[in-house]
Amino acid sequence: MRIYLDNAATTPLDPEVFEAMKPFMLEDFGNPSSTHAHGRKVRAAIESSRKKVAELLNCSPGEIIFTSGGTEADNAILVCAAETYNIKHIISSPIEHHAVTHTLENLTNHGKAELHMVKLDESGHVELSDLEALLKKHSNAMVSLMHANNEIGNLLDINRVGELCEAHGAFFHSDTVQTVGHYRHDMRTLKVCGMTAGAHKFHGPKGAGFMYIRKDKKIHSFIHGGAQERNMRGGTENVYGIIGLAKALEIAYREMDDHVQHITALKSRMIEKLKENIPGVRFNGDSANLERSLYTVLNVSLPETDDSSLLLFNLDLQGISASGGSACSSGATTGSHVLAALYPQSKRAAVRFSFSKYNTAEEIDFAVEKLAELYKVEA
């Protein structure tokens, strides 16, 4: 039996998405920049996809720029916004995704801006009072705070942060890679200047994403070499990736209420069964708080044992795919920077389980049973 519980890293491709992509892999192969019939047909499909994404997010098509994924989108917004608006102060947190933290470190290491870290409470949530104090102190700042943490699942009050940023004239960027396709975003009311998405986080294809750039907060292009994406991103478009992204987002919105109910029930089931079967189990961040965390993520803190460092390996041997942190850091020998920031003295093992519409209650029970066996506890 093989169970996949690492959906925060990537999700399985929805078969309906594949069917939408297939004609653009095999038949409609024209270059969308070409003016002949083959190219025009593909161009029309891209613009139709852009219109669909914009419709779902309640924004204008011109505010959606397709990218290779969330990492490129984060890089583009952060670097280009800082340069476009001559931003010298950036406010972020120590538990952002590396697509953000490494980009900000690069900006600061080259003397382009000064980085300020907002305080976090004991559960890893941003202290909004400290954010407001930093905004008052530093004018013309950029704030970069993710909507939901990819490791511990903590949710940011993105509406309140947007209001604070607008009140102090700050450019607000949010990495929304873990929430697009899982929550509804209304860009007519949400006061964010730029946000990002990756299709493979909501059952679309890898290598496709987008950035939303509010029409009154335009930035210059990040990738040069062509007039594609309305002069915002040079390079021939990933056509079937874009088609798949739009279809995946359409399905996500269509089925969102059912998926929230189903996945929340799975997460609740795992929390209760872990408490019942593993004495001393805890949960990192606020991931066990269903009101303040992603319904798709549960980060489990387990008692220290001699085999703690082999936990993920042993789970894999039992047929369970899970994560210890961000899959984007696979191959790294260092631990999670998120957990290190929140629990610098902890030696407890941690495992992130993340769920999708394809998981079942039986899979949750099996995973808890095998995890309990690893801790020599009778489940």
Phi and psi in degrees as a GROMACS rama.xvg file:
@    title "Ramachandran Plot"
@    xaxis  label "Phi"
@    yaxis  label "Psi"
@TYPE xy
-120.341  122.744  ARG-2
-119.562  131.509  ILE-3
-105.962  112.027  TYR-4
-127.836  45.1359  LEU-5
-130.909  45.5418  ASP-6
-73.3635  -15.3522  ASN-7
-72.5682  -20.6508  ALA-8
-81.0182  -48.8701  ALA-9
-166.307  153.976  THR-10
-111.989  154.887  THR-11
-63.505  146.327  PRO-12
-70.2719  129.06  LEU-13
-69.0946  131.421  ASP-14
-56.2001  -33.8393  PRO-15
-65.5461  -33.3545  GLU-16
-67.2211  -43.5247  VAL-17
-59.9177  -41.4803  PHE-18
-64.1939  -34.4304  GLU-19
-70.4659  -32.687  ALA-20
-78.4363  -32.6412  MET-21
-54.6285  -44.3151  LYS-22
-60.0486  -31.0314  PRO-23
-83.886  -4.99908  PHE-24
-91.9989  -34.2813  MET-25
-111.268  -32.2926  LEU-26
-117.614  -52.3045  GLU-27
-92.2539  79.7914  ASP-28
-101.463  2.78362  PHE-29
-60.7568  152.28  GLY-30
-76.7368  123.542  ASN-31
-64.3996  -12.0189  PRO-32
-89.2416  -7.63049  SER-33
-79.1593  148.818  SER-34
-93.7551  -5.28391  THR-35
-79.8326  177.638  HIS-36
-59.7008  -40.3513  ALA-37
-60.6051  -44.2339  HIS-38
-70.1063  -40.1089  GLY-39
-63.9031  -36.8776  ARG-40
-63.0981  -42.0013  LYS-41
-70.9016  -40.4115  VAL-42
-58.6155  -42.893  ARG-43
-62.0323  -36.2932  ALA-44
-67.8849  -39.4522  ALA-45
-63.1856  -46.0694  ILE-46
-68.6322  -31.82  GLU-47
-65.1021  -39.7118  SER-48
-64.886  -42.5124  SER-49
-60.617  -43.5392  ARG-50
-62.9207  -39.047  LYS-51
-64.6961  -46.5008  LYS-52
-60.3983  -45.3991  VAL-53
-62.8071  -39.2311  ALA-54
-62.6171  -42.7741  GLU-55
-67.8101  -34.8007  LEU-56
-90.2814  -4.35064  LEU-57
59.1942  55.0213  ASN-58
-140.088  -178.34  CYS-59
-89.9384  148.781  SER-60
-55.695  -32.4746  PRO-61
-67.1028  -12.3014  GLY-62
-90.9471  -1.99088  GLU-63
-107.843  120.783  ILE-64
-119.512  119.348  ILE-65
-75.6263  141.805  PHE-66
-134.562  -175.592  THR-67
-81.7124  -6.27999  SER-68
152.925  -172.235  GLY-69
-66.7156  -37.0794  GLY-70
-63.9119  -47.4638  THR-71
-61.6017  -42.2548  GLU-72
-62.7163  -43.2363  ALA-73
-61.3772  -47.7447  ASP-74
-57.7203  -47.271  ASN-75
-62.1299  -47.1901  ALA-76
-64.8746  -46.9877  ILE-77
-64.9903  -49.1149  LEU-78
-67.7712  -47.3259  VAL-79
-74.8955  -33.0547  CYS-80
-67.2675  -41.899  ALA-81
-59.904  -40.4054  ALA-82
-77.1144  -42.5489  GLU-83
-62.0222  -40.6866  THR-84
-106.153  12.2587  TYR-85
50.884  47.5855  ASN-86
-79.5294  130.018  ILE-87
-112.761  -9.59079  LYS-88
-130.38  127.506  HIS-89
-122.879  132.341  ILE-90
-112.692  125.847  ILE-91
-146.767  -165.309  SER-92
-130.976  161.237  SER-93
-76.7892  -1.23376  PRO-94
-118.062  25.0364  ILE-95
-74.3427  163.187  GLU-96
-63.4775  150.242  HIS-97
-61.4982  -23.5897  HIS-98
-60.1875  -27.5992  ALA-99
-92.3776  -53.541  VAL-100
-62.085  -42.1918  THR-101
-68.6714  -34.7701  HIS-102
-66.5935  -43.8616  THR-103
-66.6379  -38.1997  LEU-104
-63.368  -38.2441  GLU-105
-64.6275  -41.2769  ASN-106
-62.4899  -44.6815  LEU-107
-73.0382  -36.3122  THR-108
-64.5306  -25.4684  ASN-109
-95.0482  11.6102  HIS-110
71.2288  19.2531  GLY-111
-86.3343  -20.2686  LYS-112
-162.179  163.974  ALA-113
-108.106  133.372  GLU-114
-100.758  133.044  LEU-115
-123.333  129.559  HIS-116
-97.7391  126.425  MET-117
-76.0837  149.549  VAL-118
-74.0336  148.88  LYS-119
-115.436  148.502  LEU-120
-80.8353  -178.269  ASP-121
-65.2655  -19.3112  GLU-122
-94.616  -4.12568  SER-123
96.3209  9.99275  GLY-124
-86.1164  147.074  HIS-125
-65.4304  132.347  VAL-126
-82.0485  105.357  GLU-127
-63.7049  -29.4308  LEU-128
-65.9497  -36.6038  SER-129
-71.805  -38.249  ASP-130
-59.3549  -44.6954  LEU-131
-63.3483  -38.9441  GLU-132
-63.8818  -40.5595  ALA-133
-66.7121  -38.3117  LEU-134
-66.0172  -37.1865  LEU-135
-67.252  -33.6204  LYS-136
-78.0568  -34.4805  LYS-137
-119.453  110.5  HIS-138
-81.9667  161.945  SER-139
48.3193  47.6571  ASN-140
-94.9264  166.82  ALA-141
-118  133.015  MET-142
-109.097  129.846  VAL-143
-127.862  104.486  SER-144
-136.869  129.548  LEU-145
-75.1852  146.94  MET-146
-65.9701  -40.4488  HIS-147
-144.893  134.114  ALA-148
-72.6075  131.844  ASN-149
-71.9652  -17.112  ASN-150
-100.078  -48.237  GLU-151
-104.48  -8.62377  ILE-152
81.8956  -0.734639  GLY-153
-55.391  133.46  ASN-154
-95.4909  136.549  LEU-155
-91.1282  142.193  LEU-156
-75.1659  80.7532  ASP-157
-65.301  -30.4528  ILE-158
-67.6581  -45.0432  ASN-159
-66.2193  -42.357  ARG-160
-61.8092  -41.0755  VAL-161
-60.8506  -40.1731  GLY-162
-64.7305  -42.3125  GLU-163
-62.9916  -43.6426  LEU-164
-64.0531  -43.236  CYS-165
-63.5998  -40.8189  GLU-166
-63.3962  -27.7019  ALA-167
-109.61  13.336  HIS-168
67.0751  29.691  GLY-169
-96.1001  148.828  ALA-170
-82.3411  119.91  PHE-171
-105.566  114.786  PHE-172
-108.802  136.113  HIS-173
-132.004  127.891  SER-174
-76.5631  107.442  ASP-175
-109.466  24.1521  THR-176
-58.7775  -36.2349  VAL-177
-83.5822  -9.56148  GLN-178
-114.095  -25.1319  THR-179
-63.2016  129.999  VAL-180
90.4535  -9.58385  GLY-181
-119.276  -20.9293  HIS-182
-133.337  156.08  TYR-183
-87.277  132.589  ARG-184
-116.189  123.607  HIS-185
-106.953  101.853  ASP-186
-73.1802  -8.27409  MET-187
-79.0418  -22.2978  ARG-188
-112.79  -25.7199  THR-189
-77.0686  123.041  LEU-190
-91.4122  60.8686  LYS-191
-112.167  140.644  VAL-192
-87.0209  -34.8669  CYS-193
-150.149  136.619  GLY-194
-144.844  169.051  MET-195
-135.437  160.833  THR-196
-153.011  151.984  ALA-197
-128.612  125.495  GLY-198
-60.151  -32.8794  ALA-199
-73.384  -3.80256  HIS-200
-86.0185  -10.8182  LYS-201
-134.574  44.9835  PHE-202
70.1694  26.0597  HIS-203
-103.192  -172.477  GLY-204
-81.9386  154.257  PRO-205
-72.1142  156.033  LYS-206
82.6739  13.5486  GLY-207
-138.277  136.71  ALA-208
-160.211  -170.438  GLY-209
-154.763  160.275  PHE-210
-120.922  138.797  MET-211
-96.449  126.943  TYR-212
-124.27  115.093  ILE-213
-58.1759  139.395  ARG-214
-61.618  -24.0953  LYS-215
-95.9151  8.89465  ASP-216
-128.602  41.6651  LYS-217
-59.7898  146.812  LYS-218
-124.703  164.494  ILE-219
-80.2975  167.871  HIS-220
-71.4643  152.501  SER-221
-99.9576  -39.9075  PHE-222
-111.306  123.838  ILE-223
-105.916  159.59  HIS-224
129.998  3.65363  GLY-225
-177.611  170.547  GLY-226
-98.7488  15.3551  ALA-227
-65.6246  163.39  GLN-228
50.3687  47.6599  GLU-229
56.7172  43.2818  ARG-230
67.7679  16.4755  ASN-231
-103.357  -13.707  MET-232
-157.504  104.517  ARG-233
-67.604  149.945  GLY-234
117.473  142.767  GLY-235
-60.7097  134.01  THR-236
-67.2693  148.646  GLU-237
-79.7158  83.2023  ASN-238
-59.5219  -56.1674  VAL-239
-68.9414  -24.7772  TYR-240
-65.613  -42.6798  GLY-241
-65.5153  -43.1276  ILE-242
-59.4493  -45.2028  ILE-243
-65.6865  -38.6322  GLY-244
-59.6977  -49.9541  LEU-245
-62.8463  -42.0916  ALA-246
-65.8773  -41.0977  LYS-247
-63.1243  -40.1713  ALA-248
-69.2919  -37.7804  LEU-249
-60.545  -44.28  GLU-250
-65.2749  -42.4103  ILE-251
-58.7162  -43.8105  ALA-252
-70.1106  -37.7327  TYR-253
-63.6733  -37.4291  ARG-254
-110.933  10.8836  GLU-255
-59.7649  -44.8234  MET-256
-60.1184  -43.978  ASP-257
-65.2457  -40.5111  ASP-258
-67.5775  -40.6292  HIS-259
-59.0843  -45.4639  VAL-260
-63.3919  -45.7978  GLN-261
-65.3149  -48.4843  HIS-262
-72.2053  -37.5881  ILE-263
-60.3811  -39.1421  THR-264
-63.4572  -38.2704  ALA-265
-65.7606  -43.8047  LEU-266
-63.3228  -45.4367  LYS-267
-60.5741  -40.4942  SER-268
-62.6279  -43.215  ARG-269
-66.9046  -40.5632  MET-270
-57.7114  -49.5929  ILE-271
-66.3906  -41.3938  GLU-272
-70.4906  -34.4297  LYS-273
-65.6687  -41.5126  LEU-274
-62.1891  -38.1683  LYS-275
-71.3708  -33.4994  GLU-276
-108.651  -14.9797  ASN-277
-129.238  100.115  ILE-278
-59.9485  136.083  PRO-279
86.5647  2.27729  GLY-280
-67.2397  141.975  VAL-281
-135.336  178.569  ARG-282
-131.304  129.827  PHE-283
-75.4456  146.516  ASN-284
60.9216  -140.846  GLY-285
-111.452  29.4726  ASP-286
-68.4088  -17.6823  SER-287
-90.1571  -3.55954  ALA-288
-89.9941  105.852  ASN-289
-66.5784  -20.0381  LEU-290
-85.3752  -23.6322  GLU-291
-122.205  16.6802  ARG-292
-141.788  163.127  SER-293
-56.6603  132.989  LEU-294
-71.8784  -11.2749  TYR-295
-94.2721  -7.12764  THR-296
-128.759  136.245  VAL-297
-135.871  117.884  LEU-298
-104.782  115.28  ASN-299
-102.125  131.389  VAL-300
-104.908  119.79  SER-301
-112.419  151.311  LEU-302
-57.2305  145.982  PRO-303
-69.1948  133.907  GLU-304
-136.593  172.64  THR-305
-65.2349  -23.2896  ASP-306
-103.384  16.6608  ASP-307
-56.032  -38.7706  SER-308
-69.8775  -15.6598  SER-309
-103.433  11.1168  LEU-310
-56.7319  -52.5854  LEU-311
-64.3887  -37.5003  LEU-312
-62.8217  -43.6476  PHE-313
-68.4586  -36.1811  ASN-314
-63.6103  -40.2288  LEU-315
-61.3949  -40.0191  ASP-316
-63.4281  -28.1535  LEU-317
-85.4345  0.399909  GLN-318
91.9571  19.4121  GLY-319
-117.275  120.244  ILE-320
-95.7178  117.54  SER-321
-142.694  -173.211  ALA-322
-136.896  157.516  SER-323
-100.202  -3.72905  GLY-324
174.677  -140.707  GLY-325
-80.1106  128.13  SER-326
-67.0813  -18.7237  ALA-327
-68.6756  -9.56833  CYS-328
-108.373  16.66  SER-329
-58.4321  137.163  SER-330
97.1088  -15.5393  GLY-331
-77.1262  145.118  ALA-332
-91.178  -14.3182  THR-333
-81.7705  155.394  THR-334
-79.7009  -170.906  GLY-335
-68.065  125.534  SER-336
-70.8686  -24.3532  HIS-337
-69.2036  -50.5944  VAL-338
-68.7528  -32.9918  LEU-339
-64.5657  -35.6256  ALA-340
-71.0536  -34.0156  ALA-341
-89.9818  -34.1692  LEU-342
-132.971  68.5066  TYR-343
-62.6152  -23.8574  PRO-344
-99.8804  -4.45257  GLN-345
-74.329  140.922  SER-346
-116.714  12.4344  LYS-347
-74.7627  147.506  ARG-348
-74.3404  149.246  ALA-349
-132.478  142.177  ALA-350
-139.649  134.596  VAL-351
-100.736  118.738  ARG-352
-101.354  133.074  PHE-353
-136.312  139.568  SER-354
-115.471  159.256  PHE-355
-139.967  178.968  SER-356
-63.8714  -17.6091  LYS-357
-89.6876  -8.66326  TYR-358
-79.0205  157.286  ASN-359
-127.178  163.987  THR-360
-62.2823  -35.6117  ALA-361
-63.1318  -37.9672  GLU-362
-66.6116  -38.853  GLU-363
-62.2855  -45.4723  ILE-364
-62.0854  -41.5476  ASP-365
-63.8642  -43.484  PHE-366
-63.4537  -42.7004  ALA-367
-65.3386  -40.9452  VAL-368
-60.0704  -46.703  GLU-369
-69.8214  -35.7653  LYS-370
-66.4245  -40.6822  LEU-371
-63.7203  -38.6054  ALA-372
-62.1794  -37.3382  GLU-373
-63.8338  -27.824  LEU-374
-98.0688  14.7222  TYR-375
55.099  41.7006  LYS-376
-117.9  135.672  VAL-377
-77.016  113.971  GLU-378
